Amino acid sequence: MLRLALALSVVGVVSACDGGPAPVDAGADDAGFDAGTIDAGPPTLAIPAPGEPMPAQLSALGLTPDGAWHPDLIAYAPAYPLWTNGSDKVRHLYLPPGAQVTGSVPFDFPVGATLFKQFAYGEQRVETRVMRLTADGWEFFVYQWEGDDATLLDGAIPVDLEVATADGPVPHRIPSQRNCRTCHESNADREVIGFRVAQLADQLDALTARGVFETRPADPPPIEGRDALETRVLQYAYGNCVHCHNGLSGPNRSFDLRPDAFVANVVGVPTMSSASPSGVRVVAGDPEASVLYVAMTRDDDFLMPPIGVQRVDGTALEMFHEWIASLP
């Protein structure tokens, strides 16, 4: 019996080295050995290949094993982020093994690249949006959270919610797939909203170290106005307006609000579109007479932005009021 036990022990070690459980020292006393104490690392991410269906439950993707984000996901946080009702956002990028992002204006993502953006109010998670790149372009998916998991929506129509927060109820709209396409396909040169080189300037070293970029992108020129207040206005517009207002041709695109053109295209310039009320975009010294400011108050039939916002960004509104009032 002793010889049989020793033989079985040796077989177990050989099996472990051949892909079984982690090997155990044959000379050690393994009485009471707990295989659960071996750190085998996090499970593999289960991101479906482009074109394959996404799972019904977000947990099936393996994004947050043991409650923490998977270490193979790459976190990023854009400067000048998009305002969405004051929600807290967490963003991650997944790249297929060996794949990298090239270029910088725009970034060129490899097929299979997948971006995740989770929306929450405090500890209450509301939705997770997913973008996955195929050979034919981006696919869009939205998961709605309930409890400890999120369910894939069909994306046919938006879903309106009222989220309870410490500051009272907050309206929140989960977008339809059409809503997602409206904004992202209006973006300049296929750029991904929130993943532009100007928004990642302070993270280029860290992202390059993680292997995101084939070569580190060059530092972008800073977004600066004529003074500190105007600089903040231009930076806010870059994060919240430029994906549509980029001066390019195409559906849902409009006049140019990129930093170099912003002031010249709004101050003293009449509105030119049937989609906006008649008037002047920015009347120097008079915020209440400025169409741009009135649209941001969301007190009129003409609302900007028209998608993704149901709650006024009070801090930004005060900033634009101060800037317009300061103009000579």
Secondary structure, DSSP 8 states (H G I E B T S, - for coil): -HHHHHHHHHHHHHHHHTTSS----TTS--TT--GGGS---S-------TTS---SBGGGG-SSGGGS--TTSEEE--SS---STT-EEEEEEE--TT--BEESTTEE--TT-EEEEEEEETTEEEEEEEEEEETTEEEEEEEEEETTEEEE---SS-EEEEEEETTEEEEEEE--HHHHHHHHTTSGGG-BTTB-GGGSGGGHHHHHHTT-BSS----------SSHHHHHHHHHHHHHTTTT-SS-SSTT--S--STTTHHHHHBT-B---TTS-SSBSB-TT-GGGBHHHHHHHT-SSS-SSSSS--S--HHHHHHHHHHHHH--
